[in-house]
């Protein structure tokens, strides 16, 4: 049976993700650096989400994110940045760069992480759907025959009553 | 720069009341349910969240859980509003990660103080 969520972890702190490895709902692949990760993706690896350490050899997590987002075929993959400690500048930069999320080790409990990753996976796939413009419906108004007859009769009556009024209008009052 | 407050309440009258009350001092964003608010949060980062407990689609409890699961909003202060005033409800909100709780109907001035306290905790302490 295929596992529900496929995760690619890039980094050297795999000991923090042992819970993920043990869970039957997750399939986790580990690559140590950006180059290995790119090769994995180019060879057809298709994770739902990438968990990437900020400090990786051959670049950093933000560069990896930028590289990934340049290629449209990887836009559906949720990208989560992991850091050993909270850094306000990195927090702001990650948010500015539209990284999907930013967590500090130790990670929160597995269920919360899974719930968050599932949300992001769904959100990204929804966000990538082309916005379908509803076809403009051309509605042609067809006047009902009864209304047309009613209008003709009304116009006849009003014109004849106007003619009557004008012809009987006392001239000396004009 | 004005701080951003996200308000989530299904009652339009409450949203309008809060928006009118807060708009002079803060940038106010209103959403009518938790689902809309979570989608907005994917691209935005508020300084504080005010959230109703009883809402359609996603109630306030689930909403707090989801907000706390996000790395970017894990520490964003949340003030809960509820029509039900009892300690069980308050405790549930606090345990899920809300900072404060206000029962409806509430005095807007009290809400203003709670917002100040959560946005500028040290400054607020110095005032005392």
Interface residues (C-beta under 8 A of the other chain):
Chain A: X80 X91 X95 X98 X100 X101 X102 X103 X104 X108 X112 X113 X115 X116 X119 X123
Chain B: X38 X39 X42 X43 X45 X65 X66 X68 X69 X70 X71 X72
